[in-house]
């Protein structure tokens, strides 16, 4: 079933603006909020300036892509996708599976990262059919937007009830796929989709932030500046 989604991705409905954003938040009924990052390289560090999880930083501040409310360096580490691998580059104290790392290292699937003394993140690649990775919070630390997890998106992202979906939505009857296109994020489903309360067409471009729903699912994809 998953492979059929990938083969039909060109017929997806586009969600977004005329230019592809590098950061989105997916607000998903029953599955919480997820930060989706589409860049090949992302940084991890502490929140800059106002520590409120809902407050925006000033335009002069350069905040990490995954900005955490924690005692970390501003740019504590970076993760870069190279083909189907993810390369961790430590800038400050970091461990993989409790082993200190001081050099660039390929992240293994299903591993735990410890940043500083107490920040623990879980890293995984849920399906071999996609290089997209998932980062979740193993400790109590959270990111600026109080998201439940982070998706490092490599062209596609699966949402649904399967353990191989990137974002687990337990109550859904089947999976849908988000696809990165030149014009934004596209969504593909085997069932009819409603966008902003109306039935959408297979090639219709819609603005970001509208509610996308089906027979038993509902979510909103919001581009971040």
Phi, psi and omega per residue, in radians:
X1 nan -0.725 -3.128
X2 -1.095 -0.762 -3.100
X3 -1.073 -0.562 3.136
X4 -1.163 -0.529 3.079
X5 -1.094 -0.789 -3.101
X6 -1.150 -0.669 -3.113
X7 -1.238 -0.360 -3.121
X8 -1.849 0.215 -3.015
X9 -1.091 -0.491 -3.104
X10 -1.147 -0.300 3.138
X11 -1.687 0.243 -3.047
X12 -1.276 2.828 3.074
X13 -1.570 2.224 -3.074
X14 -1.396 2.390 3.098
X15 -2.152 2.012 3.110
X16 2.563 -2.853 -3.137
X17 -1.824 -2.988 -3.086
X18 -1.236 -0.259 3.070
X19 -2.145 2.518 -3.103
X20 -1.288 2.144 3.046
X21 -1.363 2.721 3.132
X22 -1.670 -0.176 -3.086
X23 -2.396 2.322 3.076
X24 -2.398 2.721 2.876
X25 -2.037 2.232 3.055
X26 -1.739 2.037 3.081
X27 -1.704 1.950 -2.957
X28 -2.109 2.122 3.093
X29 -1.011 2.179 3.093
X30 1.475 -0.151 -3.120
X31 -2.239 -0.001 3.056
X32 1.459 -2.717 -3.102
X33 -1.955 2.365 -3.109
X34 -2.286 2.295 3.057
X35 -1.472 2.202 3.122
X36 -1.977 2.101 -3.136
X37 -1.971 2.205 -3.055
X38 -1.797 -0.063 -3.137
X39 -1.304 2.766 3.134
X40 -1.348 -0.405 -3.135
X41 -2.254 2.315 3.139
X42 -2.307 2.700 3.135
X43 -1.951 2.692 3.120
X44 -2.233 2.304 3.141
X45 -2.999 -2.886 -3.120
X46 -1.512 2.791 3.042
X47 -1.149 2.414 3.095
X48 -1.693 2.552 3.034
X49 1.161 -2.262 -3.084
X50 -1.067 2.194 -3.064
X51 -1.482 -0.040 3.105
X52 -1.074 2.283 -3.097
X53 -1.131 -0.304 -3.104
X54 -1.833 -0.055 -3.091
X55 -1.507 2.479 3.109
X56 -1.457 2.639 3.055
X57 -1.442 2.813 3.080
X58 -1.283 2.749 -3.071
X59 -1.123 -0.352 -3.113
X60 -1.435 -0.249 -3.105
X61 -1.545 2.460 3.053
X62 -1.915 1.776 -3.072
X63 -1.723 2.654 3.101
X64 -1.089 2.646 3.105
X65 -1.074 -0.756 2.994
X66 -1.855 1.664 -3.071
X67 -1.741 2.079 -3.007
X68 -1.927 2.558 3.026
X69 -1.416 1.482 -3.031
X70 -2.801 2.881 3.121
X71 -1.456 1.353 -3.126
X72 -2.221 2.948 2.969
X73 -1.222 2.754 3.130
X74 -1.041 -0.745 3.021
X75 -2.114 1.512 -3.012
X76 -1.350 -0.613 -3.125
X77 -2.834 2.885 3.036
X78 -2.306 2.657 3.098
X79 -2.225 2.162 -3.104
X80 -2.094 2.316 3.092
X81 -1.529 2.167 3.093
X82 -2.165 1.884 -3.005
X83 1.001 -2.034 -3.130
X84 -1.824 0.149 -3.140
X85 -1.872 2.747 3.056
X86 -2.073 2.173 -3.082
X87 -1.813 2.112 3.087
X88 -1.588 2.232 3.057
X89 -2.041 1.871 -3.126
X90 -1.339 2.421 3.021
X91 -1.916 -0.414 3.095
X92 -2.446 -2.973 -3.041
X93 -1.019 2.185 3.136
X94 -2.688 2.573 3.114
X95 -2.267 2.606 2.975
X96 -2.043 2.091 -3.087
X97 0.917 0.770 3.092
X98 1.234 0.113 3.122
X99 -1.789 2.123 -3.131
X100 -1.044 2.408 -3.125
X101 -2.156 2.285 3.133
X102 -2.200 0.175 -3.081
X103 -2.520 2.900 3.139
X104 -1.085 2.311 -3.025
X105 -2.463 2.428 3.045
X106 -1.273 2.224 3.127
X107 -1.320 2.190 3.056
X108 -1.343 2.713 3.084
X109 -1.152 2.567 3.093
X110 0.966 0.971 3.117
X111 -2.097 2.857 3.100
X112 -2.012 2.305 3.090
X113 -1.815 2.412 3.026
X114 -2.038 2.020 3.128
X115 -1.802 2.256 -3.078
X116 1.115 -2.449 -3.073
X117 -1.583 -0.484 -2.930
X118 -2.485 -0.118 -3.113
X119 -1.402 2.086 -3.128
X120 -2.091 2.220 3.134
X121 -2.130 2.455 3.062
X122 -1.769 2.306 -3.124
X123 -2.058 2.319 3.118
X124 -2.662 2.768 3.019
X125 -2.092 1.694 -2.929
X126 -1.079 -0.578 -3.080
X127 -2.340 2.429 3.096
X128 -1.241 -0.166 -3.135
X129 -1.448 -0.087 -3.137
X130 -2.544 2.480 3.092
X131 -1.452 -0.004 3.122
X132 -1.075 2.377 -3.118
X133 -1.999 2.818 3.137
X134 -2.190 2.352 3.064
X135 -2.102 2.182 3.093
X136 -2.176 2.945 -3.011
X137 -1.743 1.974 3.126
X138 -1.515 -0.385 3.039
X139 -1.802 -3.078 -3.083
X140 -1.440 0.019 -3.117
X141 -1.292 2.537 -3.114
X142 -2.318 2.810 -3.133
X143 -1.464 2.996 -3.053
X144 -0.943 -0.779 -3.070
X145 -1.549 0.280 3.113
X146 0.938 0.690 -3.123
X147 -1.356 2.761 3.137
X148 -1.509 -0.283 3.127
X149 -3.082 3.043 -3.088
X150 -2.255 2.363 3.068
X151 -1.897 2.178 3.025
X152 -1.669 1.665 -2.894
X153 -1.480 2.169 3.059
X154 -1.980 1.381 3.095
X155 1.363 -0.696 -3.077
X156 -2.369 2.727 3.070
X157 -2.575 2.160 -3.119
X158 -1.683 2.312 3.046
X159 -2.055 2.268 3.130
X160 2.892 -2.975 -2.994
X161 -1.499 -0.088 -3.070
X162 -1.476 2.618 3.075
X163 -1.186 -0.253 3.088
X164 -1.614 0.001 3.033
X165 -1.353 2.565 -3.118
X166 -1.219 -0.663 3.063
X167 -2.066 2.029 -3.078
X168 -1.384 2.101 3.090
X169 -2.103 1.588 -2.920
X170 -1.074 -0.565 -3.034
X171 -1.528 -0.050 -3.126
X172 -1.360 2.610 3.132
X173 -1.465 -0.441 3.137
X174 -2.701 2.942 -3.092
X175 -1.527 2.677 2.925
X176 -2.142 2.881 -3.116
X177 -2.217 2.364 2.970
X178 -1.681 2.408 -3.074
X179 -2.230 2.271 3.079
X180 -1.406 2.176 3.124
X181 -2.159 3.092 3.122
X182 -1.187 -0.358 -3.087
X183 -1.883 0.080 3.120
X184 2.460 -2.758 3.087
X185 -1.689 2.317 3.132
X186 -1.907 2.692 3.127
X187 -2.168 2.381 -3.107
X188 -2.195 2.293 3.121
X189 -2.517 2.621 3.067
X190 -1.333 -0.352 3.130
X191 -1.765 2.874 -3.133
X192 -1.133 2.406 -3.123
X193 -1.877 2.503 2.983
X194 -1.913 2.283 3.126
X195 -2.164 2.051 -3.102
X196 1.079 0.509 3.106
X197 1.509 0.077 3.124
X198 -2.276 2.684 3.130
X199 -1.194 2.285 -3.100
X200 -1.670 2.739 3.116
X201 -1.621 2.728 -3.057
X202 -1.028 -0.448 -3.096
X203 -2.119 0.344 -3.054
X204 -1.377 2.284 3.060
X205 -1.527 2.173 -3.127
X206 -2.130 2.720 -3.093
X207 -1.326 2.612 3.127
X208 -1.168 2.644 3.101
X209 1.658 -0.159 3.100
X210 -1.355 2.677 3.139
X211 -1.392 2.271 3.065
X212 -1.907 2.245 -3.079
X213 -2.474 2.746 3.050
X214 -2.354 -2.772 -3.063
X215 -1.099 -0.592 -3.141
X216 -2.489 0.486 3.068
X217 -2.496 2.777 -3.107
X218 -2.767 2.253 3.083
X219 -2.685 2.885 3.109
X220 -2.345 2.322 -3.132
X221 -1.919 1.999 -3.039
X222 -1.918 2.041 3.063
X223 -1.191 2.442 3.102
X224 -1.859 2.501 3.119
X225 -1.291 nan nan
